[in-house]
């Protein structure tokens, strides 16, 4: 993998190369004034990393707090009236 760091000016001047390297060599970091501002990654890698696994029910079922004995009481107050 050839992950690299580019300045904004370098990335603008060599955008095609930045894209090629992101596709074949891994994330490409772009900096501005010495600080990282953007990381360019291959679209396939982005989809893989951001793909949701499971659903909300599975998330809560797997929670370490599930069997902690935590008790949550709900308020028995009536709902507030909303004036439009």
Order of alpha helices (4+ residues) and beta strands (2+ residues): beta-alpha-alpha-beta-beta-alpha-alpha
